[in-house]
Every structure is written in C-alpha cells, then in structure tokens.
Amino acid sequence: MKNSRYFGLRFDGSRILLGRHPYCGFGVNYFGAFAHNYMKEPEDADWRDAFATIKTYGIDFIRLPFGGYGPEYYEEYDRNPEKIFGRLDALVAEAERIQLGLIVTLFWHDGAIPAHVGGKRADWGNLKSDTCQYALEYAATIVSRYKGSPAVWAWEIGNEYNLSCDLCDRKTWQWLPPWCNKPTGYDYYTSDELKIFLAAAAATVRGADSRRMISSGHGEMRPEAASLARASAKLNELTHIWTPSFEPQTRAEFDAMNEKLTPKPIDTLSFHLQHGTSDGSKKYIEYFERFGELLSQKEYFEAYRETAKKLGKALYFGEMGDYMELAGRAESVMHFRDLCFDITDAGICLASAWLFQDFDDNGMNGARLAVLGEANDELKAKGKARLDKYWPKVREKAEKHVNKEKKSRSGLKTAALIAAAATAAAVAAGVRFLKNNSHKK
C-alpha cells in the first residue's frame, strides 16, 4: 500500500499529523462499540446509530478496544475468528463511510489473555510465554488486517497496565483480576516485566504499520510509581512476591517512570485522569498534590506536556472528563468546558472524554458532547484540524488499493513480526527474562 503511510495520525517528532497536516481534536471513548457487540450480527449492533449520532455533535474520532474485556472474548475469537473479523470489518467499513476516526486499543484488561491461555500476569515479562506469544500474534493479525483503512487513526497497546504493575499483596490477595483462582505471587507483575511486553508489542505493531502513532494506553502515572518500582525490583526470586512501598515521587522520578513505561518504538505518552470522586464527597478534582506541590489541573497537564517533549514523544490524554457521581449536576457542564479550555491552553492536541460504556447522549452526556463539538469547531476555525484535507483523498486511495491490501493480508508473516518484536524488546528492556516458569500450566 504505497500511500497508506499517510493514513491516520502520526508523530513527526514535534507534531501530531493527520495525513500530511497538523491535527488537534477532542474525541470520546466508546468502550462497548465492539466489546459489547461482537456476538451480534452487524445489522443488530448498537454502534451503527451511535456512530452517526457522535458525528452530529462534531466529534471526529473515538477510542475503543478491538477486543473484549475478559477471557471469554478470546475463547470466541479462537472458536470462530472469521465471525469476529466479520464484525470488525463491518465496524471499520462504517467508520470509513461516515468519516469517523478510530483509536484502537489492542488489549484491554491485563488479566484476560493470561487467564485465557492458563498463564499468569507475570508472563508479560517472558516473551516465550503463551501469554506473550498469543498477544503478539493477535496484535500482528489485527494491525496487518486494518492498517489499510483510513478510519484507523492510531494504535494503543493496552488500557492502564501501568496502574496494575508493581502492586503486590500476599496476605489478602487484593489488586488481582476477577479470573484469578488460587493466586500466587506470579499473578502480580512488575514494571520491569511490563516494559518487556510493551516494547515487544510496539515492535510488532511497528513491524506491520510503519507510520501510525503508537500509544501505551496508560492511565495517570501513580504518584508513588517510582517507589513501587524500587520495591518490586527486590522481589523474592522463588515466590515472585515483594512488599510494595508508597512514597511520593519527585518530578525527576515522574519523568523517569514515564520514560521507562513508554519504551521505543512507542512514540506517544498516554495518561488518564478522573475529575470527580466516587467517595461521597461530591467534590470536583481540579487540583493535584504532586511533586511536593499543589498543582492546578492546567499545571499538571503542562507537566505531562513538558515530560512528553523531554522524551521526544507525542501526548494523548486518553480519558478525561469523568465526573463520577457529579455528572448529573448542572455545574458539571461548566467544569467540563473549563477542562477542555485547560487542555488546549496546556498545549495538549489530542484528548478523549470518558462518557460511556455504551452510547447514551441523554441529559448530561449530550451536554458534554456538545461542548466537545464546540471545542472542535474552534480548533477547525483556527486551522488546527484540517479534516477536509484528509478524508476525500484517503478514501480515493483506499479504494484504489483495496484489492492489493486483501492479497497482502493473506501473506502475513506473523512469526517474523514476533521475532522482530522479541529482538527489539530484549534491547529496549535491559532486564532479565523470568528464569522460573514453574508457575505455568
């Protein structure tokens, strides 16, 4: 696909480009678009009308997983992959038709694939494990199948895996997936192990798609991330257990942890934040205690932007605007509008609101979608989102090359992609593979 290198978002080292032109925009998360519809016939799926409605609000892209939440999805994928691909093909085709961009998360829950293959989450650090082999093959297949679509704008590895790594509890076994039976220390995993998988998964994506942005998909870097990582580095080699340490990190440690967990060839630093509580306090979160200071949300956003610039990465604010129990309050619209202003004023060009699992624009959701549309209109008026320069041209190119792409899919060299990923991960990680695999079935 000669011209497919101009499809979607890419990072040129200083700017996010859509096709050939700089791009800034607000999108939404729509988790259930595929995850809640892969068992339905395409004509019965809920996403089709939702896509059209999202476009009416002036939203030009969504973030969603090309997979399910738990191991049951991978069971269905193994039983009937053609059915799964038929559902995905229909979704991607409709996104192309109505010109809706897709930021695709490849893996959602970090415990789903280990549970499916009978492994443990610590297997993320062992590229020879069934967990990693299955995940890398899935990534290679998905990326190679859909890289020819102009609707696919970017790839993400996972969802908030950084919030699970380096946590361990050998007494009450908290912080574990719901599918974890008879837990051991190997059901926990470290940031060193996560880094190995992230580098390998990103290398697999890059081997199949040479240009599109690759995001880690991480949530906020924990305020104690550096301390937790130091503790996990002292794990018991026999039991894979350690005692976590929750000490606030410095700004320099914040930069270092973001660098560690955004290994090459990942080119996009990701973070997620909630802006409301679920503890009954009914307070809006607009200040953050970080690095020994009290930062406004705009100052905290600027810290992320500065860190991304230091690391030579793009920045994606992947989940924002979740006000939890406050979402139904009238003043939430004002707070949401201020949040969007703070994001653009902080120099962040790409952000997605967390609004729904399954689409619903009733009440406050619709009000927030309208705010996002207004923000996008302003960006377009300033020439920062030239979608008119993207869709008409890429649709013509996509149609011209569709037959060639179908042929290239059948010749996918998954093994070669995974081998390249293993090499890249070994270089990038700089840490040992797990020596003891006795916990595997």
N, C-alpha and C positions, 0 to 999 in steps of 0.2 A: 504494500500500500504506500506508494510513493509520497502521497500528500497527507497521509494520516498523521504525520508528525505535527500538523497544525490543528489537530482536533483537541478540544478540551483545554484545561488550564495547564500551564507550565510555568516554571520559575526560571528566569534567565540570570539569576544571581543577584538581582536587585529588585525586580518587579514581578508581579503575577500577571501573566498574559493569558487572554482568552483568544486562541488562534494566534494572530500576529499583533494584537493590540492590548495595552494595559487594561486590567479589569479590576473593579471594586464592586461588591454587591452583598446584599443580605439574602439568605435563603432560610429554609426551615428544615427541621428534622421530621421525617415521616417514617418512623421505625417500621410500622406494620405494613407498608406498601407491598412488600414481597413477603416478609416474615410471617404475616398473618393471612396470606393469600395463596401460598404455594400449593395448597391442597385443592384449591378451587379452579374450575375452568376459567380461562381468561375472560370470557363474557360475563361471568358471575362475580368477578373480583371487584372489590370496593375501590381500588386505586384509580380506575379509569375516570370516573366522575370527579374524584378528588383532585387528580392532576389538572383537569380543566378548570376547576374552581380556584386552585392555587394560582394558576396563570392569570385569572381575572383580577387577582389582588396585586399583580405586578411583581410576583415572585418568579425568578428565573431559574432557580435550581433548588434541589432538595438533597439532603443527606440520608442515606438508607443502607441497610445491610443487604448484600446479595447472599443471603443465607437466613437461617432461623436462629432462635435463641438457645435451644438446648440440643442434646444429642439426638432427639427424635428427628430433627431435620436431616442430619447426616445419614440416619437409617433410611429415610425416604429417598435421599439422594443416591445412596448405594443401590437400593432396590430398583429405582426407576429414574435414572439420570435424564433420559430423553423427556420425560414428563416435566422434570424440574427445568430443563433448558427451554422447553416449550413455553412455560410460564414466564421465564426471564426474557425470552425472545420477544414475547408479546408486550411485556412492560417496556423494554428498551425501544421497540418499534413505535409504541405510542408516545414515548418521551420525544423521540425524533420528530414525529408528526406534529406535535404541538409545540416543539422547540423548548423543552424543559431539560435543563442540565441535571446530571446525576453525579453526586459524590458518593462513590461506592465503598462501603466498609466490607472487607473480605471476611473477617471473623468477628463475631460479636462477643459472646461470653467466653472467657478464657478457660472455663472448665468443660465446655461442650465437647470438643474434639478428644481431649484425654478420656472423658467418660465413654465416648463412642468407641474408641479403639481399645479400651481396657487399660489405659495408662494412668499416669499421674501428672499433675501440673508441673512438677519439676522436670518432666520430659521436655519442656520448652527449651531447656538448656542442652539437650542432647540431639543433635541433628540426625543421628542414626535411629532415633526412637520412632515407633509407629506414629506417635503424635505429630512430630515434625514432618515425617515423610508424607503423611496424609494431608497435612495443612499445606505443604509446599506444592504438592501435586494439585490440590484444589485451587490454589492461587494461580498456578500456571495455566490451568484449564480455563478458569473464569476470565483472566486478563486476556489471554490469547483469543478467546471467543468474542469478546466485546470491545477490544481495542479499536476496531474499525468503525465504531459508532460515534458520531459527533455528539450524541447525547451524553456519553460518558465523559465527565469533566475531570475527574481525579480519582485516585485510589487511596484507601486507608487500610492499614494493616489490621487493627483491632479496635475495640472500644474500651478505653480506660484501663488497659492492662497495668499501667504504672500504679494504679491505686490498689492493686492486689499484691504486687510483688513486695518482698521484704517483710511481710506480715507473717507471724507465726505464733501459735498458741497450743502448747502441748497439754494443757490442763482441761480446758473446756472445748477445744477444737472450734473456736469461732473463726470467722473470715474464710469459710470454706464454701464451695458450690453446693447446691441442693442435691447433686447427684453423687456426692462423696459418701461411700459406705466404708465402714471400718477404716477410718482415717489413720494415716501415718504422717511422719514429717515430710514425706515426698509429695504430699498433697499441697504443700506450700512451695513457693518458688522465689528465687532471689532476683534482684535487678541485674546481676551478672548473667544469670541464666536467660532472663528476658532479652537482654541485649543480643545474645547469640541468635535467638529466633528472629528478632526484629531485623537484624542485618541480613539474615538468610532470606526472610520473606520479601524484604525490599529488593534484594538482588534478583529474586525470582521474578518479581513484578517488572523490574527494570530490564531483565533479560527478554521479556515478552513485549514490553512497551518502553521504548527508549526515551520518551519525552514527557509524558504526563506527570503532574505533581504526585508525590507520594507522601502522605501524612501518616504520622504514628497513630493518630486517633486517641491520644492520651487525654485524660482529664487534667485538672489542675495538678501541678507538681506539689505533692504533700509538703506542708511547711516543715515537716520533720524528715523529709526524704533522705537527706544526707546521713543523718543519724541512723535511720533504719537500715540504710545500705551498709554502713560500717558494721552494724550488728550482724547482719546476715552473712557478711564475709567471714565471720567467726563461727559458722555453723559446725555442728558435730558431724564429722565425716561419716559416721556409722548410722546415725539416726536422721540426718538432714533436719535437725532441729536447732533453733537458736532462740535467744531471748531478745525481743525487739527493744529498741531504745527510741524514745520520742523526745528528742531535743531540738529546739528550733534551729533552723539553718540560717546561715548568713547569705548575703546577696551573692557572694562568690560561689558558695556551695549550691545555691539555686541555679546559677549558670552552669556549673559543672554537672549537676544531675540532669538538666535538660540536654546538655551535650551528650552525656552517657546514654540516655534513653532516646536519642534521635540520631542513631548511627547512620553513616552512609550506607547505601545510597538514598536513604530517606532525606528529602530536601525540604520538608515542611514541618515545623514545630507546631504542635497542637495543644490546646488547653480548653477545658470546660469549667464553667462556674454556675452555681445556683445563686439567685439573688433574693431568695426568700427562705424562711426557715420552715421546718416541719415539727418544731418543738413546742408549739402552742404560744410562743412569744409574740407572734404576729408582727415581726419586725422585718423591714426591708434591709437586706445586706448591701450596703453601699460603701462600707469601709472595711479594710482588712488589716489585721495585725501581722505584718511580715517584716522580716529582716531587722527586728527590733524597732520598727516604726509603725505608725498608724497611717495607712495609705488610703486615699480615696480610690474609688473604682477606676477612675481615669488614670491615676498614678500607677495603679497596679497593672492596668492594661499597657501603659507605657513601658513598664519594667519588662513585660513579655516581649514587646516590640524591640526594645533595646537588646535583649538577650538573643532574639532571633537574628538580629542584624550582626551581633558579635559572632554568631555561629555560622553566618552565611546561609541562613535558612529563610524560607517564606514562613508566614504565620497564619494559622487558621484558628479562629475562635469557634470551635465546632459545636458547642452547646452553650447557649446563653438565654437569659430572659425567663427562666423557670422560677416563678414566684411562689410555688408550692401552694400552701393554703391561702395565700394572699391574692391568688389570681382572679378571684371574683370581686375584689374590691375596686371601686371606681377609680381610685387614685393610682391603681396599678398601670393604667394606660399612660398616665403622665410619667411614672417612673420608667416605664418601658421606653417611651420616647426619649427620655433623658439618657437612658442606657445606650440607645442607638447613637445619639449625639456623642457620647463619651467614647464609643468605639471608633467612630470616624475621626474624632478630634485627636485620638491617641495614635492615629496613623495605621489602624488595622483595616485591611482592604477586603477581608473575607470573613464572614460570620454567619452562623446559622442559629436561629432561635429554636429552643426546645419547646414545642407546643403540644404535640400529641403523639400517642402510640398509633391510634387510628384516626384518620382525618375527621375533624369536627370544627367548623367555623362559627358555631353558635356563640353568642354573647362575647365574653372577653377574648376568646380565641380570634374571632373575626376582627375585633378592635385592634388586636396586636398585629394581625396580618395586614390590616390597613396601614398601620404605622410603618411596617416593613416596606410596603409598596410605596409609601410617600418618600421614605429614605432612598429607595432605589430610583424613584423618579428624579430626585435631586441629584443623585450621582450621575444619572444619564444626561441630565441637563448640563452638567459640568463636563461632559465628555469622558467620564471615567468608566463607562460601561457601554461599549460600542457593540451591542448585540446585532445591530443592523449590518455590521461588518463581518459577522461570524456566520450566522445561520444560512443565509441564501447561498453562500459559496460552499460551505461544507456539505450541504445537502446534495448539491450537484456532484461534488467529489465522491461522496459516499455512494451514490447511485452508480457512478462510473466504475467504481472499484469493487462493488459488492460481490460479483462472481469470483474475482481473484481472491477476495478475502475468504470466501467459503472454501476454496481449494486449499488455502494456507492453513485453515483450521484442521483439516484432516491430516496434515503432515506435522502436527505439533510434536516437538521433541521435548517432552516433559522431563525426561531423565537428564538431558543436557542442561536444562534450565536449573534443575535442582542441584546438579553438580556444581554449576557456576555459583549458585547461592551458597553452597557449603564452603567453597573456597573464599568467597567474599566475607562470609560470617566469621570464619576462622581468623582472617586477618583483622577484621574490624573489632572483634570481641576482645582479643588479648587475654582471654581467661581459659582455663581448662574445661574440657567436657567432663560430665559426671563419670566417675570411674565405676561406681557401683550401680548396676542396673537390676539388682536383685528384686527391686520392688515391682518390676514389670511382670505382667502375667505371661 
